[in-house]
Amino acid sequence: MSFELNGKVYETDDDGYLVNLDDWNEEVAGYIAQQEGVDMTEAHWEVVNFLRDYYQEYKIAPMIKILIKEMKKMFGPEKGSNAYLYQLYPAGPALQACKIAGLPKPTGCV
């Protein structure tokens, strides 16, 4: 599968995740977010940037339990909660946010 944005074709897997992580940029993230029905705010970008940093360090997309724990450590209990993250990403914070962040689909409990 693929989509075209500004004359460039981006390859995706069957679930819509980017195949080539280097293809990601904020414009691509905005397009994917739009397809997902997510209106990107500063709070959404905070999660996306956190996920990208996490992936760069650990080479894995975190499952939801780890995402919540690490967000809590970095941003405090208000943002490191299931309710907060689901409010931002109703289709599942780990799955939907990782897709928008251009990361592979998380494995395990998502």
C-alpha positions as CSV (number, residue, x, y, z in Angstrom):
1,M,0.0,0.0,0.0
2,S,1.0,3.6,-0.3
3,F,-0.1,7.2,-0.4
4,E,1.1,10.3,-2.3
5,L,1.8,13.6,-0.7
6,N,3.3,16.6,-2.5
7,G,4.4,14.4,-5.5
8,K,6.2,11.8,-3.4
9,V,4.9,8.3,-2.9
10,Y,5.2,6.8,0.7
11,E,5.0,3.1,1.1
12,T,3.0,1.7,4.0
13,D,2.2,-1.8,5.3
14,D,-1.3,-3.2,5.3
15,D,-2.2,-1.3,8.5
16,G,-1.0,2.1,7.2
17,Y,2.4,2.2,9.0
18,L,5.3,3.7,7.1
19,V,7.6,1.0,5.6
20,N,10.7,3.3,5.5
21,L,11.1,5.2,8.8
22,D,13.3,7.7,7.1
23,D,10.4,8.9,5.0
24,W,8.8,10.5,8.1
25,N,8.5,14.2,8.6
26,E,6.0,16.5,10.2
27,E,4.0,16.9,7.0
28,V,3.7,13.1,6.6
29,A,2.7,12.9,10.3
30,G,0.0,15.6,9.6
31,Y,-1.3,13.6,6.6
32,I,-1.5,10.3,8.6
33,A,-3.1,12.1,11.5
34,Q,-5.7,13.5,9.2
35,Q,-6.4,10.1,7.8
36,E,-6.8,8.8,11.4
37,G,-9.2,11.7,12.3
38,V,-6.7,13.2,14.8
39,D,-6.4,17.0,14.9
40,M,-2.8,17.5,16.0
41,T,-2.3,19.8,18.9
42,E,0.8,20.6,20.9
43,A,-0.1,17.8,23.3
44,H,-0.3,15.3,20.3
45,W,3.1,16.4,19.1
46,E,4.5,16.0,22.6
47,V,3.5,12.3,22.5
48,V,4.8,11.8,18.9
49,N,8.1,13.4,19.7
50,F,8.4,11.4,22.9
51,L,7.8,8.2,20.9
52,R,10.3,9.1,18.2
53,D,13.0,9.8,20.9
54,Y,12.1,6.5,22.7
55,Y,12.4,4.6,19.4
56,Q,15.7,6.2,18.6
57,E,17.1,5.2,22.0
58,Y,15.6,1.6,22.3
59,K,14.9,0.7,18.6
60,I,11.4,-0.5,19.6
61,A,8.0,1.2,19.7
62,P,6.8,0.9,23.3
63,M,3.6,-1.0,24.2
64,I,1.0,1.1,26.1
65,K,2.0,0.0,29.6
66,I,5.6,1.2,29.0
67,L,4.4,4.4,27.2
68,I,2.3,5.4,30.2
69,K,5.1,4.6,32.6
70,E,7.7,6.6,30.7
71,M,5.4,9.5,30.0
72,K,4.6,9.7,33.7
73,K,8.4,9.8,34.5
74,M,9.0,12.6,32.0
75,F,5.8,14.7,32.1
76,G,4.2,13.8,35.4
77,P,1.1,11.7,36.4
78,E,-1.4,13.9,34.6
79,K,0.1,13.2,31.2
80,G,1.3,9.7,32.1
81,S,-2.1,8.2,32.3
82,N,-4.3,5.9,30.3
83,A,-7.2,8.4,30.2
84,Y,-5.0,11.3,29.0
85,L,-3.4,9.3,26.2
86,Y,-6.7,7.8,25.1
87,Q,-8.2,11.3,25.0
88,L,-5.5,12.3,22.5
89,Y,-5.5,9.0,20.5
90,P,-8.9,7.3,20.8
91,A,-8.0,4.5,18.5
92,G,-5.2,3.5,21.0
93,P,-2.3,5.6,22.0
94,A,0.4,3.1,21.3
95,L,-1.0,2.1,17.9
96,Q,-2.3,5.4,16.6
97,A,0.5,7.6,17.9
98,C,3.2,5.3,16.6
99,K,1.6,5.3,13.2
100,I,1.5,9.1,13.2
101,A,5.1,9.2,14.5
102,G,6.2,7.0,11.5
103,L,7.2,4.1,13.7
104,P,6.6,0.4,13.3
105,K,3.5,-1.1,14.8
106,P,4.1,-1.9,18.5
107,T,4.1,-5.5,19.4
108,G,2.8,-7.1,22.6
109,C,0.0,-5.6,24.7
110,V,-1.0,-2.5,22.9
